[in-house]
Amino acid sequence: MTKERITREIVQTMDQKDSLSHFKSEFYTQDDHYYMDGNSLGLLSKRAEAAVLTSLQDWKEQGIDGWTEGKEPWFYMSEKIGEMTAPLIGAEPEEVINTGSITANLHQLLATFYKPEGNRTKILADSLNFPSDIYALQSQIEQKGLKHEEQLIQVESKDGYTLKEDNIIAQMDERTAVLLLPSVLYRSGQLLDMKRLTEEAHKRGIIVGFDLAHSIGAIPHQLHEWNVDFAVWCTYKYLNSGPGGVGGLFVHEKHLGQKPGLAGWFSSKKEKQFDMEHTLTHSETASAFQMGTPHILSSAPLVGSLEMFNEAGIETIRSKSLQMTRLLMNLIHQELSDFGFQIMNPLEDERRGGHVSLVHPEAASICKALKSEGVTPDYRSPNVIRLAPIALYSSFEDVYEMIGILKKLMTEEKHKQFKNERGIIA
Ligand SMILES: *Cc1c(COP(=O)(O)O)cnc(C)c1O
């Protein structure tokens, strides 16, 4: 907590010193609107929009020749985006490909790396992960003719919000085939120690996968150096690829050359693909883990968006993000201490992701009231408000303004006008 009272002048000074402030004008933000939901769906940038228009123009002018002759040839776009993503996660370019969704990519990589054998049949996960990841794990276990009730071990959380690395490590043993964890927990924003967990799992012969949904684009990673076996992510959150934007996956160099568990013609070596043989010659890079034709119009935004991430640098993005979430927490202490909010994300920088999580019994109605006042928060049932100021398009003053709006509506009890229930999408 800061000793000094935080004032508008102080946050304006922070904005003046912010080396990333010029990126804000590259996004479609609205004046007097405070978008704090970039961890669920990032905003559109002008460069992402231009990149989609380029692919549309290529289609308009060239038809099928757009695959190889377009300004941004579609046949190589997934690999190009993989290369542009690599610096964000500390990977070699050939270890990364833009393809699928988190769930589809999890299926692909479990089909490739989950090989129950002898006593080593279990998958170790956690009890706080996003449901889709758990469904994928359950169905992959069933695909192997096993019972997920017996084979899927989910590490419990003592407080219901966070996990202890020690507890996860204590559950790793010679029966564990695969460990799958989120890098950042989607509710509490806890950042797990991926390096340590990978080392400990490897000591016990366990394959390690991470879901980077809530860390890619917000936090630097060193997947190659940490020796992580595989990772998956979506791109519509911090990477701003738009609704349904194509996700990505990482497979460590040491596994490249391995046959994909789920093959398709886009798994091919590029120069062999159009030989149309019935024997697959799969690529020796992460490209091998693609299946069918890439979704070009949902990948194209990344060509524009990732350019900005690489110009800004992920270390600088992380540093601003930490400063913003620190400011947000300090303002909550300073302004909102009378209103029963509880911060449940870890407070330390090295254990905190890109969002602040507030618990309040009236979270649903508070979120609705915030929306009616020009703030877009993110609600997670039953009592969590997630707030994510975004390094590339939020200012420190935005955070200050947003807390002012929240304080005013709590003081006037405006949220009481709304039902404390979630909507269909929350
Ligand atoms: C957002 C998110 C998903 C969504 O999966 P999709 O297959 O991209 O729809 C899955 N897991 C986690 C942890 C997420 O945060």
PDBQT file of the ligand as one rigid body, heavy atoms in Angstrom, charges set to zero:
ROOT
HETATM    1  C1  LIG A 501     -10.866 -18.507 -22.433  1.00  0.00    +0.000 C 
HETATM    2  C2  LIG A 501     -10.456 -19.841 -21.981  1.00  0.00    +0.000 A 
HETATM    3  C3  LIG A 501     -10.800 -21.004 -22.699  1.00  0.00    +0.000 A 
HETATM    4  C4  LIG A 501     -11.652 -20.958 -23.931  1.00  0.00    +0.000 C 
HETATM    5  O1  LIG A 501     -11.354 -22.022 -24.793  1.00  0.00    +0.000 OA
HETATM    6  P1  LIG A 501     -11.673 -21.915 -26.359  1.00  0.00    +0.000 P 
HETATM    7  O2  LIG A 501     -11.445 -23.288 -26.848  1.00  0.00    +0.000 OA
HETATM    8  O3  LIG A 501     -10.736 -20.897 -26.941  1.00  0.00    +0.000 OA
HETATM    9  O4  LIG A 501     -13.097 -21.484 -26.474  1.00  0.00    +0.000 OA
HETATM   10  C5  LIG A 501     -10.322 -22.215 -22.247  1.00  0.00    +0.000 A 
HETATM   11  N1  LIG A 501      -9.554 -22.305 -21.129  1.00  0.00    +0.000 NA
HETATM   12  C6  LIG A 501      -9.217 -21.211 -20.419  1.00  0.00    +0.000 A 
HETATM   13  C7  LIG A 501      -8.362 -21.353 -19.194  1.00  0.00    +0.000 C 
HETATM   14  C8  LIG A 501      -9.667 -19.958 -20.808  1.00  0.00    +0.000 A 
HETATM   15  O5  LIG A 501      -9.370 -18.879 -20.075  1.00  0.00    +0.000 OA
ENDROOT
TORSDOF 0
